[in-house]
Amino acid sequence: MNRRDLLLGGAGALALAGCKTRPATLDPVVVKVTPVASINPLDSFFEELEKRTFNYFWDTAEPETGLVPDRWPNSPFASIAACGFALNAYAIGAERGWVTRAQARARVLQMLKFLYSLPQGPDAYSTAGYQGFFYHFLNFRTGLRYGGCELSTVDTALFMAGVLFVSGYFNADHPEEAEIRKVADDLYGRVNWPWSIEHVPDIRMSWSPEQLFNIHDWRGYNEGMIVYVLALGSPTHPAAPGTWVSFTSNYYQHWGTLEGQTHLTFGPMFGHQFSAIWIDYRGIKDEFMWPQGIDYFENSRRATLAQRAYAIRNPMDWKGYGPNIWGLTACDGPADVRMPYLGQTRQFHSYAARGVSRVDTVDDGTIAPYAAIASLPFAPEIVMPAAREMYKKYGSHIYTKYGFVDSFNPSFDYDNVPLRHGKRVRGGGWVATDYLGIDQGPIIAMLENYRSELIWSVMRRNPYIRSGLQRAGFEGGWLDSTA
């Protein structure tokens, strides 16, 4: 199951308003971003984790194209979303002094220019995308569509969020940084968001030349928030404000109390983290959140606390779960099999979206370290002990060259079961052997947001992000400031 397949949506009947010319008020601006201080200094353990995670993106990118693997070391193709997370990482690396600013901007410019130069069109195998969107997976060396994968609106959005971030970060009066800003603006500006709304007002999750639009829409609280903010903020092809109204129209199905925390629930933690990597939700609220008395940042904090409480309660009696071993999200797992466990037949999964919500629970004993670590800004008092405990208890198997591997499952202790991913550990269950780009990305981004608010501080000044949030109805906090 891919993340785009998690949600079902419906079509609405609101009229779509489009704009083909770039409004003068939304012209890109170069803003002064002062070097960020350590608001919350990290100790040596988290410093090392952040640097190792940076090294994943720096080391594994394809030298000739700059494209970043979907996973490593088993990396058959590049991921457009992982490329967006890599853009974050390169700027963070420059900020931290792990590479020079010149090295980082060269890497950024290489990727942006290559992706912008690739052909776009409806052909099945001779393009990298269509209508400004990119295919989910790309050939490492050619940049063209890999296999029969789909054109993904959310994966394109994750890439474009990284594009807007580096556009704001590289703000110096240097020809390469000026070119970064120009190419970034061109990449974002050519995305035709209204085209992705086959039945107004909902944005579709995917499209392919063979099947055209997928039946699934982005609707309901999930990682699709970043899709809508970017679509609403577009200076060239914006979605109509009614799309946000439709996206939030079934929120009350997901609002309630889970593990003692009242909030908008969504099972896998990535749904609470992905858009919050780029958008500082503290103090800003839309129409749904105003009467609830909280913002989306607090909502993510409560979701984090609920996940930990669920692990402490451990209703399925999985091995290892507890106050400092927790974290359910989309990640690798051992295999898609049903096996006996404590007198019951349990379903195990390979790659799957695990999580607990008011609507559904998917839990096969597989823990993903990034599920906890990427929630560091939301709840540092429980995330820091969790990261340390996972390292202390399982580090010899799950902490290697690029930090924490994707996931582990102490309960999957079966011989003679063919594994889809990872390896068996004698007496220790199963551990992943791959790193996933879209799971590494949230680690380094949220460590840096906690430490310095680097990504948030740049994106708060982005006119397109501001416009997208305001058109969605967000008010208050930093949105009311012109500083």
N, C-alpha and C positions, 0 to 999 in steps of 0.2 A: 504494500500500500504506500503510495506517495502522499506527501502532505497535501497536495492539491486535491486529493480525492477524499479528504476527511469530512467535508461539509457538503450538504445538499442545499440548494437555494431555489428560489422561484423567480419568475419574471414579474415585473410590475408594469404599470401603465402610465407612468409619469412621462411627460414630454421631455425630449432630449434637446438641450440647447448647446450648440457648438460655436466655436470661434476659430476662424482660420487665420487671423492676423494677431501678431504679438502685441498686447496692450503696452503702451509706453510706460505705464506705472509698474510693469513687471520686468522691465529691462534688467538684465543681470548687473549687479553692482559688485565692485571689489571692496571688501570691508577690511578694516584693520582688526586683526585678531592678535592680541597680545599673547606672548608665551604663557602657557598655563602652569600654575603652581600645583604642588601636591596638596590638594584639599584634604585628602585622606591618605597619608603616606602608606605604602605597602612594605611589609618586611621582606626579608631575603627569600622566603619560600614563595611568596606571590610574585616577587620580582622575577625570580627564575622561571616560574610558570608562564608569566606573560612573555618573557623573552623567548622561551622555547616555542610557544605558540606562534609568535611572530616568525620564527625561523621556518615553521611549516610553510607559510606563504612565500617567504623569500627564497627558500631552497627548492621548492617543488614546481615553481612556475616554469612553463615551457620557454626555453631561452629565446627561440626565434619569434614567438608570438606574444609572450607574456601571459598566456592563458593558464589558469590554475586548475589542478585536477579536482575532480569530484571527490576522490578518496586517494589515499596513499598508504602503503606502497602499491596496492593493486589498483592502478589508475588507467582504465581503458579510454577515458574521455574527460574533457573539461566540463565544468559546471559554470553557467553564467552567474548564478547566485554566489558561488564561491569567489568569482572574480570581484563581485561587489564587496565581499568581506575582505578580500586581499587589498583593495584600495584603502579601506580603513587601516589595515595593518601597516601598509607602507608609510602612511602619514604618522602613525603612532611610532613606528621604528625611527623615523627622522626626529620626532619630538623627544624620544628617549635616548637618542644618540647611538642606537645600534647600527644605523647606516647614516650616511650624510644626507642632507637635504637634496643635494644634487643627485645622489644615487636614487633616492626615493622618487623624485620627480621624473627621472629618466624612465624608471620602471612603470610609473603611472602613465606617462605619455605614450610609452610603447604599447601598452594594453589598449588605451583609449583610441589611439590612431588606428591600430589594427582592427579593432571591432567596428569602428565607424566605416572603415574602408570595405568591409565585407558586403557582398551582394545581398539585397533584400528583395523578396518577391514571393509569389505564390507557388513557385516550383518546389517539388518535393525534396530534391537532394542537391541542388546547386546554389542554395542560399544559406545564410546564417539566421535569417528571420524574415519577418513580414510586418509591414505597417509600423516599423520602428521597434517592435518587440523582437526578442531573441528566443531561439529554441532553448529548451531546458539544458540539453547537453550538446557540446560542440566537439568536433574533431580537433585534437590538440594542435595539429600542424596547419590544417587548412582553415580552421574556424567555421567550417560548414556543419550543417545539421548532422548529428550522430545518430545512426540507425533510424528508427521510426519514431523518435521522441516527439513530444508535443511542444508547440509554442506556448510558453508559460507566462501568464501575466504576473504572478507573484514572484517568480524567479527573476523576471525582467525588472520588477520593481525593486527587489533587493539589490540588483546590480545598479540601478539608477540612483538609489539612495547613496550607495558608495560613490557614484559619479558626482553627485551634488556635494558630498562631503569634501572630496579632494578638490573640487572646484573652489570651495570656500577656504580650504586650508592653504592651498598654494596661491597665495594672494600677493606675492611680491612682484615688483616691477622688473621681471626677468622674462626674456622672450619665451623660454620653455614653460614658465608658469602661466604666461598669457595664453600660450597655445593650449595648455591644459584647460583653462577656463573656456576657451573658444570651442574646443572639441567636446567638452562636457556639456556645454549649452546646446550644441548641435545634436548630440546623442539624445538628450532628454527632450529637446524640442520636437524631434521628428516622431516621437511615440504618439500614435493616433489612438488615444484612449477611447473616444466614442465608437471607433470601429469594434472594440472589444465588447461593446454592449449590444448584443444581438437582439435581445428583447428588453427594452428599457424598463427599469433603470439599473439593473444589476450587471456588473462586470463579470464576464465569463472567466472561468479558471484557465481554460486552454483552448487551443485551436490546432488543427493539423490539416495539411492539404488533402489527406485521404478522407477524414471524417468531418472536416470543418469544425464548428464549435462544439466543444464538449457540453454535455447536458448540465454540468454543475456551475452554479454561480457563486460569487463571493457574497455571502449574507450571514450575519450573526457574528458575535464577538470571536475574533481569531486573528491570525497574523495578517489577514487581508486588510487590516487598517492601513498599513503602509501603501498598499495598492491604491486605496481611495484618496489618501492625502496627496499622493503624487499625481493622480488623475485629476483631482480638483484644482491643484496648483499649477497645472500645465499652462505655459504662456502661449501655446500655439493650438493645442487640441484638447481643451479641458472637458472633463465630464460635467454634467449639470449638478447643481447642489442637491437635487432630489435623489441622487445616487446614495448619498450618505444617509438620508432619511430611510431609504429602503434597506441599506446595509444594517442599520440598527433596529429595524422594525420588529425583529423577533428576539431582542435582547432579554425580554422578561422570561423567556423559556430557560435562560441560562443564569438568571439572577436568583440567588438564594443562599442558604447557609450550608457550607460543606466543611466538615471537620472543624466546626466551631467558628468558621470565618464566613461572614456574609459578603458576597462579592459576585461579579460576573465570572462564572466558571467556564473553563475550557481545559480539557484533560491534560494534554501534553504541555510542558512548560514553555516550549518554544513559542506557543501562541501568545503568551504573556510577555515574551522577551523581544521578539524580532523587531517590531516597529519601535519599541522603546530603546533600541540601540541607537537610533538616529533622532528620535523625537523625545524631547524632555517634557513629559506629561505632568510634571509637578506644578500644581496650581492652576492648570488650565482644564476647562470642563466643557463638554458638549451638552446638548439638551437632555440626554439621558442621565448624565452624571450629576448635574446640578441638584436635582431633588434627592439624590442618594447621599449627598454630603461628602463624597470622596472624589478623587480624581483617578485616572487610570494608573498612575504610579502607585497609589495606595492600593488599588485593586490588585496589581501585580504582587505587592507585598503580601496581601492576604492570601493570594494563591500560593505563594511560596511557603507561608506558614501552614497552610492547609496540607500541602504535600508532605511536609515534615511530620505533621500530626498523623497523617495517614500511615506513614512508615513506622511511626511509634506504635500505633494501634496494630498494624500488620495483620489485617483480618485473614490473609491467606497463608500466614505462617511461613513466609519465605525466609531463607537463611540470610543473615547479615543485616536485615532491616533494623533501623533504630534511630535514635535522636540525631546521629551524625552520619548515617548511611542512608541516603534517600536521593530521589531524583528520577522522575518518570517523564519521558519525552520521546520524540521520534529518534530512533537510533538503531544500530545493528543489534542483532540477537543471534542465538545459536542455530535455530532451525525451525521450520514450520511443521511441527509434529505434536502429537498428543501422547503424553507419557504419564505413568503413574507417579503420584507424589502424595505422601502422607495418606494413603488409602483412597485417594481421589484421582481421576483422570484430569490432567491439566493440559491446557493448550499453550504451547510455546511458539514463538515467532522468530523469524529472521529479521529483516528490516521492517519495522512497524512503528506506528505512533502509539506509544504507551502513555497512560495518564489516568487521572481520576477526576470526574466531574459529576454534576447533578444528573447528567444525561446518560453517561456511560463510563465504565471503568475497563481499561485494558492493562493488565498487570500480570506478567509472567516471571517476575523475579529479576528482571534485567534493569540494572541501574546505569544511568548515563551521568558521568561526573559533570558534564557541561550543564546539565539541567539545574544543578545546584549552583555551580560557580557563576553562570551567567545571570543569576539573581543576586549577585553581590550588592549592587546598589540598593536593592529593595530591602534586604534583610541581612546585613553583614554579620549580625550577632549570631545567626545560625548557619550562614554560608561558610564563614571562615573555619569554624570547627569541623564542618562536614568535609571540606577540602583536605584539611589536615588529617582527619581520621581515615579517609579513603586512601590517602598517600601512606599513612602509617600502617594500615592493616593490609592493603593490597598493592602497595606501590611497587614491589619487586616485579609484579606482573602487569600492572596497568599504567605505570608512569615510566616513559622511555624518552626517546630522542626529542619528540615534539610535545612533551608534556603528557597529559592523560590521554590514553587511547579512548576510543569512542564509548565503550560500555563494558560491563561485566555482569556475570550472573552466577553467584555462588551456589544456587540451588540446582543448576543444570549439571548434574553429576552422573551422566549416563555414558556407558561405553557402547560402541558399535552403532551409534546414531550418526549418519552422515551430516556434517556441519555445512551450513550455507556460508557462514563467515566464522572467523576467529579460530580458537584452539581450545583444547581441554587443558586444564591444570590439575595435576594429580592432587586430589583432596581439596581442591579449590574451585571446582565447577568449571565455568567457561569464561574466557575473556576475549574481547575483540583484538584483532591484530592490525586493523586499519584505523587511520585518522580520516574523518570526513570534513571537507572544507567548510560546509555550512554548519558544522558543529564546533569546529575550531574557531570560526569567526566570532560567534557570540562571546567566547571566553575572553579573547584579547580586547574586544570592544568594551565589554562591561567592566573588566578590570580597569581599563583606562578611564571610563566614565566615572567609576567610583573614585579613582585616584585623583583625576584632574578635571573631569567633565569636558574633556577635549572635544569629543564628537558633538555632544549637546551644545557646547558653547559656539561651535562653528555653525551648526544647523539652526540654532535660534536666530541667526542673522540672515538665513537664506530667504530671499523674498518669495520663492516658490513654495517652500514649506509653510511659511507664514500664511500665504494666500490659500493654500490647500486646507489648512486648519481653520482659517476664518470662514471659508466657504462651507466647511462642514458644520459650522456653528460653534466652534470653540471660542471661549472668551476667558479673560482673567489672566492673572500671573504675568509672565514675561510677554505674552501676546499684547498686553496693554501698554507695554513699554516700547519706546522708539530708540532706546539706547543700543 
